[in-house]
Structures are given as C-alpha cells and as structure tokens.
Amino acid sequence: MRTRIAALSLLFLTAVPLRAAEPLCGTGPETDARLHALRERNQPRITTQAVSPPATLRDGSIYIQADDSIILGDRPFDLDNISLVFEPRSATSFAMRREPLRYVEPAGAAVANFQTNNVAPFWVTRDVGFTFPIFGRSITRVHLTAFNAIELDEPESQGAMMFDDLEAAVHRGAVLSPLMITSVKPRYLAYPELFVDETPDALIVTWRSSAGVEFTYDIQAELHRDGTVVYSYRSVSRMRWGAPILSAGFDPATVPREVLATSGEPVDDAIGAPPNLAPMLDVAGIDVSRIAESELFAVRVRLAGAIDTSSIPSGQTLEYVVTVGSEVAYVDIDSSSTRITSFTSLSPAVGGASVRVDGDAIEVFGIQRDSALQAARLVRVRTYYRPASTLVDQSLVNVLFTAAPKRVASDLSAVEQGAVLHVPIAEPFVLGALDPSEVYQRVQPQFALSDYDYDAIAIYQSFYTDIIFFAGAYATRGNAQVSGIAPDATFAGSARAPTLLHLNQLTYNYNAATKTASKVILHEFGHRWLYFFSIRENGQNSRVLNPLGAHPAAYVDTRSVFRIYDDNESSVMGGAFFSEEPDTRYKARALNHGYSWTDLYLMGLAAPEEVQPWFYLNATAPALPGAYWPQDGIIVSGEKRTVNLNQILAVHGARKPSVATSQKHFRVAFVLVTEPGKDATEAEVAKMNEWRALFARNFAIATGGRGAVETTVVRLGKKRGVR
C-alpha cells in the first residue's frame, strides 16, 4: 500500500483565487517511484551524454557539476530573443520559420493583472476585431488566460505540474500559446499582466510577468487576419519551462485508435468495499490503444458498474492505480472531485485532461517511453477503497508497444526553416528532476563515503529543478538499521545506508532565511527515523497521528523538548504546541523548530520513561489538516485524546538499539550540485558553510546535546569505531 504525500494543496481555479500552493515536504514512495521511472525513461539519452567532471572538495563540502544523469529529463527554454512565425498551409498544418525578434511594445495600460486581481475566472474575453481563420474555424472572439494562452473556447483549469508532452497532446480545447504554463506554479513566479493591442490586420497579446522574486518573462502572440500566428520572446528570465503550442484540441471520443492489447476479467470478485461501491472498483477488463499513430497511448479501465460520485460517502475515496512498466498514474475520485496524478507528474491536480471518466470506464493517457523502439511492458491496474487502504481488485495485461510513427513534440529551435508542421505543434520545455541517488553514486567512491560512516547526504543545488513545483525538500532511501520505530517494510533491505536529502536550491524559498533553512534540514534529517509508526488505539492499529504519510497531523500536540528560537515551539516534522483556552478550545502555535519527546525516542536520543503522554485533538472545528502544521495562532475546538508511548510499543515493540546503545554522533556530507560547466561561486561556498554550521548548531540544541552531527568531509575516509 502506498502512503499519500500530504499537503500538496492544489489549485482548482474555477473556485479559488489564483495563487501558488505552499510547497512542503515531498518525502514518500510516490517520489521514489517517480525518480525510478524518470531514470528508465531517460536512460537512452543518458548513455549518449558525457558525464560531468570529477567532484571537488572545498572547505569540507563537496561540489559537483550536473549532467543528464544527475538532472533527469531537463529541457530548458531555448527560444530567447527570437520570434516564431507560423503561416497556415491547411486547416491543420503550418509552415514555420524563425526570425529576429519582432516584439511590439504594448501601447496602452494592461487590460488585466492576474497578479493583483487574481480571483477566478482566470481569463478575459476579447473580440478579435476581424474574422481570424484557424483550424478550419472562423474566430471572432477569444479567451486570454493567466497561463499565457489564447483559448478559442471557454478555458478549463490546467492543474498539472508542468505543461509537458502529455499535457500538450491531450489539451481538450483549441489553444494558441507562446509559452503555456499551468495553475501549479512556483512560489516566486507572479502571474502576468495582460496587454492587448489592435491593428487593422492583427490582434497583439502580451503577457508580462515582472513582479516575481525569481522568475519573470515578457512574451507576445500576434494573430493576423490571414491566419498567420507569431510568437515573440523578448525575455524569459530564469523561468525555463512552458510550451509554445498550436493545437486544435484533443477529443478522446473521436480520435482514431490502434488497439495494442485487451483483456477481460471476471466481475463480482471485488472485496473490501461496500456493496454499492464494489462495482465501481471491480475491474472488468483493460484496453490499451495507440492514439492517431502518435506516441500518445490510452489505458481504458472497464468497470463492472458506472462511476456514481453521489453514492460515495463523505471522507471516502475510490482510487485507481495504473502502472505501465515502471510509470504510475493515480486517479482518486470522491463525492466532489476527481484528483489526478498523471504518468508524467508528481503533483495531483483536481480535474485535468490526462484522465477521462466515461460512465463505467476510466481512461488514462500517457506518452510512450522510448517511442522509436519496440518494447513489451506490463500494464497493471489496481483499485483501492480509501482511507481504509483496502486493495479491492487488480488486473494486468502484457502490451507490445511498437514504434510510434508520429511525435507530439518538435524542436522548434532546430526544425528546418519553412518546414510544414501538423498540429498539435508544441515544444514543451520542462525543468528536470535532480536524482539524489546518482549524486551519491558519483561522490561516494571519490571521497570514500561509506554507507557505514555516513548517516545522510545533504544535497543542495545552485539552480532550479522541478522540486520547486511540488515540495520544499524531501528525503529518500536510507536505512538506520533500527527496529521498533516503523513497520518492518518501511525501510527497504537490511543494509545500512545514508538517507539522501534533496534540499532544493541553495537560497530559494525556505532556504532564503535562517529559521526556515534550519527547519528544512532538521525536518528532512528527521525522516531517517520519523514519522512512520502506528499506535494501538481501541484495540486496533491506527495511523491517526499521521494519516497522510510520514508527518504528524496538524491536530497533534508535538511540543518541542528544547527551545531553539521561540517559546512554545513544536516539532519540525509537523503538529503544533496546543494551549488550552476557555470552553475546551485550543490555541495552536506553529513554531516548528525542534523535536518532541516522541521524536527523540524514535531517534534513539530519549529513554522510554522520558516520553510523557501527549495528545491529539479529534474532530477539530475548523478541521485541521492531516499532515504538517496548522495556521499559527488559530483557535480550534476538539476532543482531547491522550496518547502514550505504550501505544507505539504495542504495535512495533521496543526500539532496538535502545537509548543506552543507540547512535549519538552522526555524520552528514554536504553536496552542492552546480550547473553544467560552472563551478561554485565564493558566495555559494560561503552559504554552504553557513548551512552546515547552522545544522550542526541547531541539531545539538534540538536534541539537548544528546546528539551531535559532523558535517566536514575529509579527502580520505577513515574507518570509524562503534558509536
């Protein structure tokens, strides 16, 4: 069973303001699975690329340049300071050429400012001023969106992480965009101001995002009376993602298909779900098809009964997990929404085009890996009833994916001048994913970093990768060889291994300030032991303290043992310091800087008798999240339920080794990954030294001096004795 990653709060922009979700911790099996899939998808590209030069050691930290095996799937924007001209050749084809920049400075004030006036709808409607011929249609009115798009029909929310190949292929509506993005954006990118200029023969639309702290852009689209479309890129600063696209729209009900495989399954064999819901989770068969000779494929899951959201009880979810080879997509349906995590995204979206619910079938779209090659892959479908985590049914079929004749994406900076391209025309630019395992495998032999000697590898980067969309940081792998703190299967394998900490860009977001930078690294290092346990409550094993994964719920009292910055602090892992108010209400202080007694016990730094009973608040009003921390200062009502250490012992047994013999001294290597061909600057070296010192200081304070961490890497590893 997988653990849901908590608090990836998403934007359903037809109902809420346009704003970025707060990126929190991405620790969880979904992140690990996605990294594994990315490694396999990018392997052909990796084997053809030169690797980075050897790492260097400066002031006790390691510095290594990135390459295609360290940063997976990176496709940075490369159309700076040019214009793309698309001249129609038919209803579905355009001749394309590149020209020197022909950007037109907007003449008037902005017609919309999506940064300041950011309540849905996320578009404005505008008359073109003439009849614009495009895709066999005659257009007189368009919708101009906050996502740098001209939609020919009423837009829908774009909730995927990045507008990648899959999103370009399945976008339902007809769209023109010089740089299409989605509603999931990094915190320091501002939505744009929108300018519109008219001439007798053209409508000129400009999107200018200049208020962002890190990311800005100034781009333009021209629609000409003769059907010509021009995209111009005056500036794209650090924002290296998005997709130039011309698409007539994708209608899954009408596109031609080639069936690659099909299977049938007996029905009425679903178990573990209420009788009225069981048919919706009972897999009757799987059909896998290629779409229109392209690398786009569809997995159609046939069910024994039609999806009826009105019959799903509040708080319950039907989940469909579709695996193609190593790549996984999730569909979660409850009474009010459908949440989708596509094959190419980690971040779940409310709604979206990569999945279609069609009566008694769910269709999941994907992009074929190694599309130029023939490959056999296992397609597996599993259904679950949540939150009970009950596996209801599963089915599988072997599929032979033949080579795909057509590609979704083009390299617009390299296609021959005047080449005729057929819609959809797109070049999705995406930020790659840093692979912590590859970083460790590179530096481990060079600096003799043995799995026994090192407890964690703290990895920062000097540039941006896709983590800015879904998390502040995350921890992966790792095995401290400790029992009694989690289910036996939580830590894979029996060999000791360091926990790999992906700590994001060196000065970005949480890393921009001392307190929050400390919070991030103490939190991720805490995942070496935390927060995977269950408790025994009312005779049953329960995850009530951490229902959404490896973090305390926001309604758990996790007050810190030792103060670092403020009074009334709580655990960096989540929860809060709750003080009782009149009328059985509680005030939450979310000053999450240290570790609780429970944390210290699980880390081997506190004896069982030191862990005093703590509590959580049941059925809070207003409801508090199932992970991380509440709003600081919020006052809630709820039923106080006391918890003690014996409830953990009843499930997992005593911690081994105990506090008497547990490890107290830890070693963490700090690594900075820099851009290809670039060495670390003096400022970056200084910042690495600052974060190392901060971590060592605050870990000692948070543990009351019971634990110490060494962060200096020496050139030659030394065998260490028993700690």
N, C-alpha and C positions, 0 to 999 in steps of 0.2 A: 504494500500500500504506500502511496506517496504522501508526503506531507506538503500541504499547501504553503506557498510563500505568502506571508502576511503583508498587509498594508501597502500593496501596490495599488493604491487608490487611483481609480481611473476616471477619465473624463467622458461623461455622456453629455455631449454639448447641446443637445436639444433641451436639456432640463437644468443645467447648471452653468455657472459662469465659466468663461474661458480662462483657465489658469492651470499651471503645472502642478502635478501631484508631487507631494513631498517624497523624494527618493530615500528609502530606508535600507534595511539590510536584505541582500539577496541570497543569504545562506539557505540552501535547501537542495533536495535531489533534482528539482527541475533545472536549476542552474548547472549542476553536474552533468545531467543528461544532455542539455543543450551544447555544452562545451564538447562533449564526446561526439555529438552529431556534427558540429562545426569542423572538428578535426578531420572526420571522414570526408565531409563534403569538400574540404579544401585540400585534401591530400594530393590530388593531381597537380594543383598549382604550386604547392609547397615543394614538390620534388623537382620542379624546374627552376627554382629560385636559389640564388646564392644566400648563404646564411650570414648573419651579422658577424663582425669581428669579435675576437675574444673579449670577455668582460674585463673591466678594470676595477681596482680597489683603491678607494680614496677615503682617507680619514675613518676607516673602519666600516664603510658601506660599499656595496657592490653596484657597479654601473654597467649596463649592457644596452646596446642599440637594438631596436626592434627590427624584425624582418617578417616575411609572410608566414612563418611557422609560429612566431610569437604573437602576432596580431592576425587573427583569423578572419578572412572574408572582407578585408578592408577595401573599399572602392571609393577613394576621396574625390571630391568635386574637382574637375579639371577644365572648366569652360570659362575661366576668368577672363574678363575684359574682351569678350567677343560677342557676336550675335549669330544666332542660328536662323536661317531663312528656310521656310517650308512652303513650296509652291505646289498647289494641287495638280495632280495628274489624272485622278479619278476620284470617285466618292470615298475611296478607302486607301489612296496612295498619294505620296508627296515626294517631290524632288527636293533634296536637302543640300544646302551649301553653308559654309562658314564665311562670315565677313568680319572686317574690323568693326569694333563696337559702334552701333548706330543708336545709342540710347538718346531719348528725348527728355530733357529736363521738364518735369511737371510744371504747368503754367499757373495753376491755382492751388487753393488750400486742399487738404485731404478731405475726401468725401466720407471717410470712416477711419476711426482709430481703434483698432481691435485691442490695443494695449490698455486704453483707459475706459473705453465703452465696451466692456467685454462680457456682456450678458447675451445669451443666445436670443435670436438666431446668429449664426457665425458667418453670415453673408449679407450682402446688399444686392438688390436687383437693379439693373440698369438697362435702359434702351440702347441698342447699338447705334441707332441713327440712320441705318440703311439695312438692306437685306444682305446678310452675311451667309454665303454658301459654304457648308461644311458637312462632310459625311453624308452627302445626299439630302441634306436638310436645308431649309431656308430659315435662318435665325434672325430675329429682330430684337430679342431680349435675352440677357444673360445674367447669371448669378456670380458675383465676385466674392470669394471667400477669404477668411483669415488664413487659409492654408496655401495661399499663393496660386489659387486655381480660378479658372473661368469654367463654371459648370453650365451646361446647356439646359439641364433640367434641375429641379429643386434638389439641392445637395443633401447628402446624408453624412452623419458624423463619421470621421475617419479615426478609429481608435487604436490602430496597430502601432507598434513601436516606431518603425520607420517605413516609409513608402518604398518598399523594396520590389524585387521582380514579381513576387506573388501578388502584392497589392496592386501593382501596375496591371497585371494580367486580369485580375478579377474585379477591378473597379466597375461598379454597375453602371454609372451614368457616363454620358459623353462629357469629356473633360479636356481642357487645354491648360497646361501649366508650365511655366518656365522652371519651376522648382517646387514640386508638390511635396508638402510635409503632412503630418497627421496631428491629431489633437494631443498626442503624447509628446511633450517637448521637454528638453532640459530646463532646469530652473532659471538659468541665466540667459535664456533667449526670450526676447519680447515679441509678442505678436505684432504684425506690421501696421503702419499707417497705409491707407489705400488712396491712391490718386487716380483720377480718370480725366483724360483729355480727348477731345473730339476734333477731327478734321473732316472735310467733306468725304474723304475716302478711307478713313481709318478710325478705329477706336483704340486708344493707347492706355493701357492699365499698368500702373506702377505699384509695387509692394516695397515699402521701405521700413525695415526694422533697424532702428538706430538707438533704441533705449536699452538694449541688452547689456549686461555687465561683461559677458564674454563673447557673445555671438551676435553678429549683425549682418545685414545684407541689403542690397538695393538692386532690384531686378524688374524687368519690364516685359510685357507682351503686347504686340500690335496685331489687331485683326483688320485685314484690308478688304475692301469691297470686292476684290476679285477672288477672295478665298485664301490669299496668302497669310501665313502666320509667321511672326518674327518674335524670337525670344532674345533678350539682351541682358548681359550680366555685367553691370557696372562695378559692383563689388560684392564679394562674398567673404567676409572676414571670419575665419575660424569655423564657421558653420559649413562643414564639409559634407553634408548629407542633403537628401531631397532628390526629386526625379523630374527632369524635363519629360513631358508626356503629351502625346496627342492620341486620344482614344475615343472611339465611337461608342464605347460602353460594352460591357460583357453581360449577356443574358444566358445564364446557365441552362435555361429551359429550351433554348433554340439552337445552341451551337452544335455543330457536328461532332460526333464522338466515335472513337475506336475502342471497343471493349477489349481489354488486355487480360482480364480474369474475372471469374464469377464463382460464387459458392453459395450453397444453400445449407441451412441449419434447421434442425427440429425446433419447433416452438413449444411453449408451455414448459420450458425447463429452467426458467429464471427462478432464482432462490434469493431470499433475504430482503425482498422489497414487499410493501403492502400489495395485496391482490389487485387493487385498482391501478397501481402504478407499474406492476410487473410487466405487462405487455409493452410498455414504452421502453423498458430496459432489456427486453427479450430479443436477441439478435436473430433475425430470420435468414439473413444472408448478406454477402458483401459483393459489390460490383466495383471493379477498378477500371477506369477508362482514361484514354488519352483525349485531350481536347484539341480539336482542329489541327492535328498534325504537329502541335507545339509541344514544348517541354512541360506544359501545364497538364496535371492529371487530377482526377476526381476519385475519391473513395466514397461510394454511396453505401451507407449502412441501412439495410432494410430491417424494420422492426415489426414485431407481432401486432402492435397497436399504434395508432396515431398519437403524436405528442399533444397533450391537453394540459396546458400550463395552469388552467383554472383548478385542476384537481390536485396540484402539488401543494402540500401543506406549507404554511409559512415556516421558514427556517430549514426546509428540506431542499435537496438539490439532486437532480439527475445528472450524472456525469458520464461522458463518453470519451474514452481514451483511444486514439487511433495512432498506431505505430507503423511506419513504413521504413523497414530496415532499422536504422538507429534513430530516426527522427520521429518526434512525437507531437501530436496536436491534442488539445483538450477542449471539450465543449461542455459547459456547465449550464444547465437550464433550471431555473426556479420559477416561481409563480409570477415574477415581474420582469425577468430579463434573461437574455442568453449571453453568457460570457465566453469569449473565445480566446484561446492561446494557439495561434497558428503554428504550422511547422517551422516557420522562419522567425518567430517572435517569442520572447520570454514573457513579455508583459501581456496580461489578459486584457481584452477590450470588451466593452459592453456593445454587443452587436458587431457588425463588420461583414465584409464581403467574402472572406475566406471560408465561410460556412453557410450553408443553406438548410434550413429546417423545412421539409416539404411533406407535411402530413405524417405518414408512417415511415419516413426516411429522413436521414441526416446525411448531407453531402459535404465532405471536407475536401478542399482544394489544396494542391501542393505543387511545387516546382521540382521536376525530376532531377535528381543528383546525377552527375556525370552523363548529361543528356546526349552526348555524342557517342556514348558507348552502350552496348547491350549488357544488361545486368539483371540477375534474378534477386528479388527481395521478398521477404516475408511481410505480409500485411496482417496486422493483428488488431482486433477491436475488443475492448473490454468495457463493460458498463458497471457503474457503481451507484449505490444509494448513499448519499451523504446527509448528515455528518457521521452516520454510523460506520462509514468506510467499508461497507459490505460489497464485496465483489458479487455482482448479480449474474452476469453471463459473459462469455467470451467466445470469440470465433477467429479463425485465421484462414488465409489463403496465400499460396505462393504465386507471385506475379513475375513474369518476364517482361521487364521494361526494355523495349527495343530503342534504337537511336531515334531521337526526335528530329524530324526534318526542319522544323522552324524554331526560332529562338524568340523569347519575349523581349529581351533587352538588346540594344545596339550600343556600340561605342561611338557616340556622336562626334567625338573629337578626332576619330580616325577613319570614319567611313569616307569613301571616295566622294569628292566634290561633285554634286549633281546626281548622286545615286538616288534611285527611286526606292523609297521605303514604304512598307504596307503597315497600316495600323493594326494593333497598337504600336506606336513608335515611342520608345522610352529608353532612358538610360538611368536607372536608379543608382544613386550614389549612397553608400551606407558606411557608417563607422564600424570598423572591425571590432572583434572581441579579443581582449588580452587573454592568453592561455597561461594561467599560473603554473600549470604542470610543466609546460615547455620551458618557462623561465627557470624553474628549479632544475630541470634536467640539464640545462645549459651550464648553470653556475655551480651545480653540485660537484662534478668531478674537478673542475678547475680550481676550486678553493677547498676541496676535501670536506664538504659539508655533509657529514654522515647523518643518516636517519636517527642514529642513537644520540648524537651530540646536540642536534637542533630540535627545538620544540615547535618553532614556527618560522616561516619565511614571510616577512612583511614587504609586499611588493607595491610600490608606487609607480606612477608614470608621469612624464613631463608634458604629455599631450593628451588628447581626448579619445576615448573609445566608447563603445556602446553602453557601458555601465552608467553613463550619465542619464540614460533614459529610464532605468529601472531600479537603481539602487545607489546608495551612498558608498557601499562597500559590501564584500561578502567573504566568507571563509569556505574553503573546500578541502577535501581529502583530510588527512591527519588521523593519527591513532596514538593516544597516550598510553595504551595498554592498561586501562583501568576498567574494572568491572564494578557493578553496583550503582552506576550513575545513569544508565540508559538501557534500553532493550539490547540484547546481545548483538542484533543485526545492525545496530546503528553505525558502528564503526567497521568498515569493510576490512576483512582479513585480520590476521593476528600479529603481523609485523608492526613494530613501532615505526611511525612516520610523522614528519612535521606537518602541522596544519599550514596551509597556504592561504595567506591573507591578501586579497585583492583590495587595495586601499584607495583606488581611484587616483585622479590627477593630484599632483603634489600640493596645490594651493587652491583647489576648486571646492566650492560648496562647504561642507563641514570642515574641510582642511584649510579654509580661509581664516579660521580663528583658533586660538589655543584651546579653549574649553571644548569645543566640538571636535577638534582633531584628536584630543585625548579620549573623548567619548568613543570615537570610531575605533581606534586601535585597541582600547581596553575591551570594547564590545566584541570585536572580531577575534581577539585572542581568547576571550572567554568561551567562544564556540569550540575550543579544544575539548571542553568538558560539558558545556551548557547549551541548551536548556532542554534536554531530550527526555527527561524522566516522566513517569506517570505516578499517580498516587492511588492508594486504595481508599475509596470513599463509598460508604453504604454497601460494602461487600463486593464492589466492582472496581476494576482498574479504570482510571479516569484521566483524561488529559484536560481537565477543567482549568488548570493553571496555565496551560499553554496549548489551547485548542487548535491554533493555526500554524504550529510548527515549533521552531527552536527558540521561542521568545515568550516571556511571561505575558499574560494578557494585561491590558491596561487597568483592569479592576483588581489586580493582585497587589497587596502591600509588600513591597520589596525594599524597604528602607535600608540604607547603607549602614554598614558597621562603622566605618571610619570616614570622616569628613575630608574631602579634598578641596572643594571651593566654597560650599554653601552649607548652611544648616538645613536640616530636613532633606538631605539627599536620598536618592534611591538608586537601584541597580542600573548600570549602563545597559543591561540586557532588556529592560522593559519594566512595566509596572510603575508604581509611584509610592510616595510617602503619604498615607492617608491619616488625617487627624479627624477625630470625631467632633461634629458640630451639633448644635441643638436639634431635637426632633429626629434623632437617628439618621442624620445626614453626615456626609463625609467630604472633607475638602482635600483635593489631590494637589500635591506639589510634585511636579515632574522635573525635578532637578537631578537628572540621571547621570551621575558622575562616578559612582563607586561600585562596590559589590555588597550583596546582602550576606547574612549568615548562611543561607541556603547555598548561595554561590560558592562561598569559601569552603563549605563542607564538600561539595561536589568536586572542587578543585584540589582537595586534599590539604587545605590550609586551616581547617577548623575541626575540632573534635565533635562527635555527636551530641555530647552534653552541652556544648556551647550554642547549639542551634535551638533557640527558643521558639515556641509556637508562633506562627504568623497567621495571616488571614487573607481571604479574598471576599469581595462583595458580589453576592449573587443577585441577578436581575436588577442591575443598576438602572436608574432613571435620572437623566438620559442614559441610554445604553452606551457603555464604553467598549472600545474595540477589543477584538480577541487577540491582539498582539501589540507589542510596544507600549507606548505611554499615553496617558490622557492629556487633554489640554491642561496646561499648568494653571492652577487656581480654580478649576472647575469644582462645583459642589454637586454631589450626587446623593441619591438615596439608594439603599440596597440592603440586602440581608447579609450581615457579617457572619462568615463561616470560618471557623478556626481550623488551621492545618498544622500538623506536627511532623517531625522527621520520621516517626514510626510508619507513617503512611507511605513514604518512599521506600523504607526498608521492607515493608510488606510486599512490595512489587518486585524490587530489584535486589534485595539483600543488602548486606553491609558493603561499604566501599572497600575495595581491595586494589592497591595497598591502603591501609588505614592512615590516619593523620600521623601516626607515630613513625611510619617508614616512608611516607609519600615524598615525592619530589618537592623541593622547596626553592631550588635555584634553577632558573630557566635560561635558555639561550635562544635568541631570535636574531636572524640575519636580516638586515635591511637592504633592499634592492631597488634601484631606480631604473626603469626602462625609458630610454630616450628615443627620439625619432631616428629613423634610418639615416646614417651619415652624420649624426650630430652627437657631440659629446656633451656631458652635463656642464652647465654653466657654474660659475662660482656661487651665484645666488641659489641654485638648486642644491649644490653640495652643502651650503650653509643651512638650507631648510631641512635637508635630510638629517644633519647633525642635530638640529633643533628638535625634530620629531622623535629622534632616538632618545635624546636626553629627557624629553617630556614623558615618554612612555616609561622609561626606567624609573623616573621620579614618582609618577603617579601610580604605577603598579605597586611600588613599595608602600605608598601611603594607603592605597585602597585595600591592601591586604594587612595593614597594621604592622608592616615589617616582617610578616611571616613568610613572604615570598620576595624574591629578588629576580630581576631579569638582566641579563648581559646582552648588549647589542653590538659589540665590536667584533667584526670579523677579522681574523688574522690570516696572513697569507698561507700558512701551513697549519692544517688541522691537527689537533692534539687529542689523543685518546684520553677520555676523562674517566675518573673513578666513579664509584657509586655515590649518588647524590642523596 
